[in-house]
Amino acid sequence: MNEDPTPAEALAAIQRSQRDVQRKVAAGSWRYDLGYSAICAMMVGTQALDMPMNTLGVAVGVLLLAVLFRREADRLGVSITGLSPRRARWVAIGLGLVLLPLMLLAILLNHFAASGFLLALGAAALMAAAFVFCLVGSRLWLRVYRRETGLGE
């Protein structure tokens, strides 16, 4: 017959499992970071397009982010939203607060650009800025996560 574990054994098993997940997350993934950054850059860049393409760009971007999220959850065995631990949450929120003005600038660029060349150049610059911000932000989130969980740095 199989005996039930004691409360101390059950707690130790839970803590080991939690630590294993934290180690997987702390390992990070450049593939995730690059994909995430490219999708966010695309979402920013499409805001410089006319309706309905700008809306479609964001919709496709959200769909791609959902696919990326799902793939990462399958790889890790757990869904990570980016909103925990506490200090890492502020990195994620800050990243969103950086993307918002970039998208607004792209919308303004579409409205005020004097030529198609200037529109394309401005959109490319905003996309590059978004890519860099997202890549740096993603790596910063990972660094803060590692520090918060005691898994390095």
Backbone torsions as a table, in degrees:
resi	resn	phi	psi	omega
1	MET	NA	145.1	-178.7
2	ASN	-90.8	125.0	-179.7
3	GLU	-87.2	145.5	175.0
4	ASP	-72.0	144.2	178.4
5	PRO	-71.1	154.3	175.6
6	THR	-70.6	162.5	177.3
7	PRO	-57.0	-37.2	179.6
8	ALA	-66.3	-40.7	178.7
9	GLU	-67.2	-40.5	178.5
10	ALA	-64.0	-43.1	178.6
11	LEU	-63.7	-41.6	178.4
12	ALA	-63.6	-39.1	178.2
13	ALA	-65.8	-40.7	177.9
14	ILE	-63.5	-44.3	-179.3
15	GLN	-64.9	-39.4	176.7
16	ARG	-63.3	-43.6	179.4
17	SER	-62.8	-44.2	178.6
18	GLN	-61.9	-42.2	179.7
19	ARG	-65.6	-38.7	177.4
20	ASP	-61.3	-43.4	178.3
21	VAL	-64.5	-44.2	179.7
22	GLN	-60.3	-38.2	177.9
23	ARG	-64.7	-41.3	178.0
24	LYS	-61.7	-45.2	-179.7
25	VAL	-65.2	-43.5	-177.0
26	ALA	-66.2	-21.4	178.0
27	ALA	-64.8	-29.3	177.5
28	GLY	70.5	173.7	179.6
29	SER	-155.1	114.5	176.9
30	TRP	-63.6	-33.2	179.1
31	ARG	-61.5	-42.4	176.4
32	TYR	-63.3	-49.4	-176.8
33	ASP	-60.1	-42.8	179.9
34	LEU	-68.6	-41.0	177.7
35	GLY	-64.3	-45.5	178.2
36	TYR	-59.1	-46.1	-178.9
37	SER	-64.2	-41.6	179.6
38	ALA	-65.4	-41.0	179.5
39	ILE	-64.8	-44.8	179.4
40	CYS	-64.0	-39.7	178.4
41	ALA	-63.2	-40.6	177.9
42	MET	-63.0	-41.1	179.7
43	MET	-64.1	-39.2	177.2
44	VAL	-66.6	-48.1	-176.8
45	GLY	-62.1	-36.6	-178.5
46	THR	-69.4	-15.1	177.5
47	GLN	-69.0	-16.0	177.7
48	ALA	-83.8	-2.3	179.6
49	LEU	-91.2	164.4	176.8
50	ASP	-76.6	163.7	173.8
51	MET	-64.7	144.1	-0.6
52	PRO	-92.7	5.4	-175.7
53	MET	-64.2	-35.4	179.6
54	ASN	-66.0	-39.9	177.9
55	THR	-68.7	-40.7	177.5
56	LEU	-63.1	-37.9	178.2
57	GLY	-60.8	-42.3	178.6
58	VAL	-69.0	-41.5	179.7
59	ALA	-61.7	-44.9	178.1
60	VAL	-64.1	-40.3	178.5
61	GLY	-61.4	-43.7	178.4
62	VAL	-63.5	-41.7	177.2
63	LEU	-61.4	-44.7	179.0
64	LEU	-65.4	-37.6	176.0
65	LEU	-64.4	-37.2	177.1
66	ALA	-64.7	-41.4	177.4
67	VAL	-64.4	-44.1	178.5
68	LEU	-61.4	-43.6	177.8
69	PHE	-59.2	-46.1	-178.7
70	ARG	-64.3	-43.5	178.6
71	ARG	-62.7	-41.1	179.0
72	GLU	-67.4	-39.1	176.8
73	ALA	-62.6	-40.8	178.0
74	ASP	-65.3	-39.1	-179.2
75	ARG	-67.3	-41.9	-176.6
76	LEU	-85.6	-25.5	-176.0
77	GLY	86.3	7.4	179.6
78	VAL	-155.1	149.0	178.7
79	SER	-89.1	124.4	178.7
80	ILE	-111.7	118.9	-178.3
81	THR	-88.5	-16.3	-177.4
82	GLY	92.3	-4.1	-175.8
83	LEU	-99.0	12.1	172.8
84	SER	-148.6	150.7	-1.1
85	PRO	-67.8	-179.9	-168.5
86	ARG	-55.2	-50.4	-177.0
87	ARG	-70.9	-33.2	177.5
88	ALA	-65.1	-30.6	177.5
89	ARG	-56.3	-41.0	-177.0
90	TRP	-70.8	-28.5	174.4
91	VAL	-66.2	-45.1	179.9
92	ALA	-63.5	-43.7	179.3
93	ILE	-65.1	-42.9	178.2
94	GLY	-60.6	-38.3	178.2
95	LEU	-63.5	-42.4	176.3
96	GLY	-63.6	-37.1	179.2
97	LEU	-69.7	-22.9	175.1
98	VAL	-79.2	-37.5	-178.0
99	LEU	-68.9	-33.7	-178.3
100	LEU	-58.3	-52.0	178.6
101	PRO	-64.8	-31.6	176.9
102	LEU	-63.7	-41.0	177.3
103	MET	-65.7	-41.5	178.1
104	LEU	-63.7	-39.0	176.0
105	LEU	-62.6	-38.5	178.6
106	ALA	-65.3	-39.1	177.5
107	ILE	-64.2	-44.0	177.9
108	LEU	-64.7	-38.1	177.5
109	LEU	-59.9	-43.3	178.7
110	ASN	-60.6	-39.3	-176.0
111	HIS	-75.0	-36.6	-171.2
112	PHE	-108.9	-6.8	-178.0
113	ALA	-61.7	133.1	-176.6
114	ALA	-78.6	-24.4	-179.4
115	SER	-146.3	165.0	178.1
116	GLY	-64.5	-33.3	179.3
117	PHE	-64.9	-46.9	179.0
118	LEU	-64.3	-36.6	177.2
119	LEU	-62.5	-47.8	-179.4
120	ALA	-64.6	-41.8	180.0
121	LEU	-65.0	-45.4	178.8
122	GLY	-64.2	-42.1	178.7
123	ALA	-63.5	-40.7	178.7
124	ALA	-63.4	-40.9	178.9
125	ALA	-64.7	-42.4	178.8
126	LEU	-66.1	-38.2	177.6
127	MET	-65.0	-42.1	178.8
128	ALA	-63.0	-43.2	178.6
129	ALA	-62.0	-44.2	179.5
130	ALA	-62.5	-42.7	180.0
131	PHE	-59.9	-48.1	-178.2
132	VAL	-65.0	-46.6	178.6
133	PHE	-58.2	-43.5	-178.3
134	CYS	-69.0	-39.7	178.9
135	LEU	-65.4	-47.2	178.1
136	VAL	-63.7	-42.9	179.8
137	GLY	-64.0	-39.1	179.3
138	SER	-66.3	-42.9	178.4
139	ARG	-68.8	-35.6	176.6
140	LEU	-65.3	-42.0	177.8
141	TRP	-58.1	-44.8	-179.4
142	LEU	-63.0	-40.7	178.7
143	ARG	-63.7	-44.9	178.6
144	VAL	-64.7	-41.7	177.8
145	TYR	-58.0	-46.0	179.7
146	ARG	-61.2	-43.4	-179.6
147	ARG	-64.6	-44.1	-177.6
148	GLU	-65.9	-33.1	-178.4
149	THR	-94.0	-1.6	179.6
150	GLY	73.1	26.6	-177.7
151	LEU	-108.2	36.8	176.6
152	GLY	119.7	170.0	-179.7
153	GLU	48.2	NA	NA
